[in-house]
Amino acid sequence: MLAKLPTGSYTVYARYKTEEQHQAVTVSGSGHQRLSFRFGIQ
């Protein structure tokens, strides 16, 4: 997923079936960040 967000701190949530994960991210002046979520295969 791509999202255009203003500079700041965010918490990103992702869910697959019954498993939920979250990660904190800070978007700086460049505006680019990369997050990776890995879920077990059920």
PDB file of N, CA, C and O in Angstrom:
ATOM      1  N   MET A   1       0.838  -1.153   0.000  1.00  0.00           N
ATOM      2  CA  MET A   1       0.000   0.000   0.000  1.00  0.00           C
ATOM      3  C   MET A   1       0.896   1.233   0.000  1.00  0.00           C
ATOM      4  O   MET A   1       1.937   1.251   0.657  1.00  0.00           O
ATOM      5  N   LEU A   2       0.495   2.246  -0.726  1.00  0.00           N
ATOM      6  CA  LEU A   2       1.181   3.530  -0.719  1.00  0.00           C
ATOM      7  C   LEU A   2       0.260   4.563  -0.116  1.00  0.00           C
ATOM      8  O   LEU A   2      -0.944   4.564  -0.372  1.00  0.00           O
ATOM      9  N   ALA A   3       0.831   5.445   0.687  1.00  0.00           N
ATOM     10  CA  ALA A   3       0.033   6.508   1.292  1.00  0.00           C
ATOM     11  C   ALA A   3       0.868   7.781   1.330  1.00  0.00           C
ATOM     12  O   ALA A   3       2.054   7.742   1.659  1.00  0.00           O
ATOM     13  N   LYS A   4       0.257   8.892   0.998  1.00  0.00           N
ATOM     14  CA  LYS A   4       0.940  10.181   1.070  1.00  0.00           C
ATOM     15  C   LYS A   4       0.500  10.858   2.364  1.00  0.00           C
ATOM     16  O   LYS A   4      -0.659  11.243   2.518  1.00  0.00           O
ATOM     17  N   LEU A   5       1.456  10.996   3.297  1.00  0.00           N
ATOM     18  CA  LEU A   5       1.149  11.537   4.616  1.00  0.00           C
ATOM     19  C   LEU A   5       2.058  12.713   4.932  1.00  0.00           C
ATOM     20  O   LEU A   5       3.209  12.735   4.496  1.00  0.00           O
ATOM     21  N   PRO A   6       1.566  13.687   5.678  1.00  0.00           N
ATOM     22  CA  PRO A   6       2.433  14.784   6.106  1.00  0.00           C
ATOM     23  C   PRO A   6       3.442  14.303   7.143  1.00  0.00           C
ATOM     24  O   PRO A   6       3.254  13.257   7.763  1.00  0.00           O
ATOM     25  N   THR A   7       4.509  15.067   7.327  1.00  0.00           N
ATOM     26  CA  THR A   7       5.530  14.761   8.321  1.00  0.00           C
ATOM     27  C   THR A   7       4.882  14.535   9.686  1.00  0.00           C
ATOM     28  O   THR A   7       4.007  15.292  10.105  1.00  0.00           O
ATOM     29  N   GLY A   8       5.330  13.476  10.372  1.00  0.00           N
ATOM     30  CA  GLY A   8       4.787  13.188  11.698  1.00  0.00           C
ATOM     31  C   GLY A   8       5.010  11.743  12.088  1.00  0.00           C
ATOM     32  O   GLY A   8       5.626  10.972  11.352  1.00  0.00           O
ATOM     33  N   SER A   9       4.502  11.388  13.253  1.00  0.00           N
ATOM     34  CA  SER A   9       4.605  10.021  13.768  1.00  0.00           C
ATOM     35  C   SER A   9       3.257   9.336  13.645  1.00  0.00           C
ATOM     36  O   SER A   9       2.217   9.927  13.936  1.00  0.00           O
ATOM     37  N   TYR A  10       3.287   8.089  13.213  1.00  0.00           N
ATOM     38  CA  TYR A  10       2.067   7.328  12.966  1.00  0.00           C
ATOM     39  C   TYR A  10       2.209   5.915  13.501  1.00  0.00           C
ATOM     40  O   TYR A  10       3.324   5.416  13.657  1.00  0.00           O
ATOM     41  N   THR A  11       1.092   5.273  13.781  1.00  0.00           N
ATOM     42  CA  THR A  11       1.050   3.848  14.075  1.00  0.00           C
ATOM     43  C   THR A  11       0.223   3.204  12.978  1.00  0.00           C
ATOM     44  O   THR A  11      -0.917   3.597  12.733  1.00  0.00           O
ATOM     45  N   VAL A  12       0.810   2.206  12.317  1.00  0.00           N
ATOM     46  CA  VAL A  12       0.157   1.517  11.207  1.00  0.00           C
ATOM     47  C   VAL A  12      -0.291   0.149  11.698  1.00  0.00           C
ATOM     48  O   VAL A  12       0.504  -0.599  12.268  1.00  0.00           O
ATOM     49  N   TYR A  13      -1.554  -0.180  11.483  1.00  0.00           N
ATOM     50  CA  TYR A  13      -2.130  -1.460  11.885  1.00  0.00           C
ATOM     51  C   TYR A  13      -2.432  -2.288  10.649  1.00  0.00           C
ATOM     52  O   TYR A  13      -2.896  -1.763   9.636  1.00  0.00           O
ATOM     53  N   ALA A  14      -2.165  -3.595  10.736  1.00  0.00           N
ATOM     54  CA  ALA A  14      -2.481  -4.522   9.655  1.00  0.00           C
ATOM     55  C   ALA A  14      -3.093  -5.775  10.266  1.00  0.00           C
ATOM     56  O   ALA A  14      -2.692  -6.214  11.343  1.00  0.00           O
ATOM     57  N   ARG A  15      -4.075  -6.348   9.557  1.00  0.00           N
ATOM     58  CA  ARG A  15      -4.740  -7.548  10.055  1.00  0.00           C
ATOM     59  C   ARG A  15      -4.883  -8.554   8.910  1.00  0.00           C
ATOM     60  O   ARG A  15      -5.214  -8.196   7.780  1.00  0.00           O
ATOM     61  N   TYR A  16      -4.624  -9.826   9.241  1.00  0.00           N
ATOM     62  CA  TYR A  16      -4.871 -10.932   8.320  1.00  0.00           C
ATOM     63  C   TYR A  16      -5.605 -12.008   9.103  1.00  0.00           C
ATOM     64  O   TYR A  16      -5.066 -12.573  10.055  1.00  0.00           O
ATOM     65  N   LYS A  17      -6.816 -12.283   8.704  1.00  0.00           N
ATOM     66  CA  LYS A  17      -7.691 -13.209   9.418  1.00  0.00           C
ATOM     67  C   LYS A  17      -7.794 -12.774  10.875  1.00  0.00           C
ATOM     68  O   LYS A  17      -8.344 -11.706  11.147  1.00  0.00           O
ATOM     69  N   THR A  18      -7.283 -13.563  11.824  1.00  0.00           N
ATOM     70  CA  THR A  18      -7.429 -13.200  13.234  1.00  0.00           C
ATOM     71  C   THR A  18      -6.160 -12.592  13.833  1.00  0.00           C
ATOM     72  O   THR A  18      -6.142 -12.244  15.013  1.00  0.00           O
ATOM     73  N   GLU A  19      -5.106 -12.460  13.038  1.00  0.00           N
ATOM     74  CA  GLU A  19      -3.835 -11.932  13.537  1.00  0.00           C
ATOM     75  C   GLU A  19      -3.710 -10.444  13.216  1.00  0.00           C
ATOM     76  O   GLU A  19      -3.917 -10.031  12.075  1.00  0.00           O
ATOM     77  N   GLU A  20      -3.372  -9.647  14.219  1.00  0.00           N
ATOM     78  CA  GLU A  20      -3.196  -8.211  14.023  1.00  0.00           C
ATOM     79  C   GLU A  20      -1.799  -7.801  14.462  1.00  0.00           C
ATOM     80  O   GLU A  20      -1.284  -8.285  15.470  1.00  0.00           O
ATOM     81  N   GLN A  21      -1.189  -6.901  13.691  1.00  0.00           N
ATOM     82  CA  GLN A  21       0.134  -6.383  14.006  1.00  0.00           C
ATOM     83  C   GLN A  21       0.097  -4.864  13.881  1.00  0.00           C
ATOM     84  O   GLN A  21      -0.743  -4.308  13.174  1.00  0.00           O
ATOM     85  N   HIS A  22       1.013  -4.207  14.571  1.00  0.00           N
ATOM     86  CA  HIS A  22       1.137  -2.764  14.409  1.00  0.00           C
ATOM     87  C   HIS A  22       2.598  -2.366  14.512  1.00  0.00           C
ATOM     88  O   HIS A  22       3.401  -3.033  15.165  1.00  0.00           O
ATOM     89  N   GLN A  23       2.924  -1.261  13.850  1.00  0.00           N
ATOM     90  CA  GLN A  23       4.284  -0.731  13.856  1.00  0.00           C
ATOM     91  C   GLN A  23       4.218   0.790  13.901  1.00  0.00           C
ATOM     92  O   GLN A  23       3.354   1.411  13.282  1.00  0.00           O
ATOM     93  N   ALA A  24       5.146   1.373  14.644  1.00  0.00           N
ATOM     94  CA  ALA A  24       5.270   2.833  14.684  1.00  0.00           C
ATOM     95  C   ALA A  24       6.210   3.269  13.567  1.00  0.00           C
ATOM     96  O   ALA A  24       7.189   2.587  13.264  1.00  0.00           O
ATOM     97  N   VAL A  25       5.907   4.400  12.965  1.00  0.00           N
ATOM     98  CA  VAL A  25       6.745   4.942  11.891  1.00  0.00           C
ATOM     99  C   VAL A  25       6.739   6.463  11.995  1.00  0.00           C
ATOM    100  O   VAL A  25       5.737   7.075  12.368  1.00  0.00           O
ATOM    101  N   THR A  26       7.878   7.057  11.656  1.00  0.00           N
ATOM    102  CA  THR A  26       7.982   8.509  11.605  1.00  0.00           C
ATOM    103  C   THR A  26       8.260   8.918  10.167  1.00  0.00           C
ATOM    104  O   THR A  26       9.222   8.449   9.558  1.00  0.00           O
ATOM    105  N   VAL A  27       7.433   9.779   9.632  1.00  0.00           N
ATOM    106  CA  VAL A  27       7.595  10.291   8.271  1.00  0.00           C
ATOM    107  C   VAL A  27       8.349  11.611   8.388  1.00  0.00           C
ATOM    108  O   VAL A  27       7.909  12.529   9.081  1.00  0.00           O
ATOM    109  N   SER A  28       9.498  11.700   7.700  1.00  0.00           N
ATOM    110  CA  SER A  28      10.317  12.910   7.765  1.00  0.00           C
ATOM    111  C   SER A  28      10.162  13.717   6.477  1.00  0.00           C
ATOM    112  O   SER A  28       9.262  13.460   5.678  1.00  0.00           O
ATOM    113  N   GLY A  29      11.028  14.673   6.289  1.00  0.00           N
ATOM    114  CA  GLY A  29      10.959  15.569   5.145  1.00  0.00           C
ATOM    115  C   GLY A  29      10.957  14.871   3.795  1.00  0.00           C
ATOM    116  O   GLY A  29      10.317  15.349   2.859  1.00  0.00           O
ATOM    117  N   SER A  30      11.663  13.742   3.674  1.00  0.00           N
ATOM    118  CA  SER A  30      11.692  13.030   2.381  1.00  0.00           C
ATOM    119  C   SER A  30      10.336  12.412   2.053  1.00  0.00           C
ATOM    120  O   SER A  30       9.997  12.224   0.885  1.00  0.00           O
ATOM    121  N   GLY A  31       9.566  12.097   3.093  1.00  0.00           N
ATOM    122  CA  GLY A  31       8.234  11.539   2.889  1.00  0.00           C
ATOM    123  C   GLY A  31       8.204  10.060   2.581  1.00  0.00           C
ATOM    124  O   GLY A  31       7.130   9.508   2.343  1.00  0.00           O
ATOM    125  N   HIS A  32       9.370   9.388   2.578  1.00  0.00           N
ATOM    126  CA  HIS A  32       9.417   7.971   2.247  1.00  0.00           C
ATOM    127  C   HIS A  32       9.745   7.131   3.474  1.00  0.00           C
ATOM    128  O   HIS A  32      10.673   7.442   4.221  1.00  0.00           O
ATOM    129  N   GLN A  33       8.984   6.078   3.673  1.00  0.00           N
ATOM    130  CA  GLN A  33       9.245   5.086   4.714  1.00  0.00           C
ATOM    131  C   GLN A  33       8.788   3.732   4.191  1.00  0.00           C
ATOM    132  O   GLN A  33       7.922   3.650   3.321  1.00  0.00           O
ATOM    133  N   ARG A  34       9.370   2.687   4.722  1.00  0.00           N
ATOM    134  CA  ARG A  34       8.991   1.334   4.308  1.00  0.00           C
ATOM    135  C   ARG A  34       8.716   0.504   5.546  1.00  0.00           C
ATOM    136  O   ARG A  34       9.521   0.483   6.477  1.00  0.00           O
ATOM    137  N   LEU A  35       7.589  -0.175   5.560  1.00  0.00           N
ATOM    138  CA  LEU A  35       7.231  -1.104   6.627  1.00  0.00           C
ATOM    139  C   LEU A  35       6.966  -2.466   6.024  1.00  0.00           C
ATOM    140  O   LEU A  35       6.549  -2.577   4.872  1.00  0.00           O
ATOM    141  N   SER A  36       7.208  -3.487   6.798  1.00  0.00           N
ATOM    142  CA  SER A  36       6.942  -4.847   6.352  1.00  0.00           C
ATOM    143  C   SER A  36       6.179  -5.593   7.442  1.00  0.00           C
ATOM    144  O   SER A  36       6.600  -5.631   8.598  1.00  0.00           O
ATOM    145  N   PHE A  37       5.062  -6.179   7.058  1.00  0.00           N
ATOM    146  CA  PHE A  37       4.279  -7.016   7.967  1.00  0.00           C
ATOM    147  C   PHE A  37       4.327  -8.447   7.464  1.00  0.00           C
ATOM    148  O   PHE A  37       4.106  -8.694   6.279  1.00  0.00           O
ATOM    149  N   ARG A  38       4.611  -9.385   8.341  1.00  0.00           N
ATOM    150  CA  ARG A  38       4.652 -10.802   7.960  1.00  0.00           C
ATOM    151  C   ARG A  38       3.671 -11.567   8.837  1.00  0.00           C
ATOM    152  O   ARG A  38       3.673 -11.449  10.062  1.00  0.00           O
ATOM    153  N   PHE A  39       2.841 -12.348   8.177  1.00  0.00           N
ATOM    154  CA  PHE A  39       1.830 -13.137   8.876  1.00  0.00           C
ATOM    155  C   PHE A  39       2.065 -14.610   8.593  1.00  0.00           C
ATOM    156  O   PHE A  39       2.479 -14.998   7.500  1.00  0.00           O
ATOM    157  N   GLY A  40       1.789 -15.423   9.611  1.00  0.00           N
ATOM    158  CA  GLY A  40       1.899 -16.869   9.439  1.00  0.00           C
ATOM    159  C   GLY A  40       0.796 -17.380   8.520  1.00  0.00           C
ATOM    160  O   GLY A  40      -0.307 -16.834   8.491  1.00  0.00           O
ATOM    161  N   ILE A  41       1.107 -18.424   7.778  1.00  0.00           N
ATOM    162  CA  ILE A  41       0.110 -19.038   6.890  1.00  0.00           C
ATOM    163  C   ILE A  41      -0.684 -20.052   7.701  1.00  0.00           C
ATOM    164  O   ILE A  41      -0.114 -20.928   8.351  1.00  0.00           O
ATOM    165  N   GLN A  42      -1.981 -19.925   7.656  1.00  0.00           N
ATOM    166  CA  GLN A  42      -2.842 -20.823   8.441  1.00  0.00           C
ATOM    167  C   GLN A  42      -3.419 -21.911   7.587  1.00  0.00           C
ATOM    168  O   GLN A  42      -4.165 -22.755   8.083  1.00  0.00           O
TER     169      GLN A  42
END
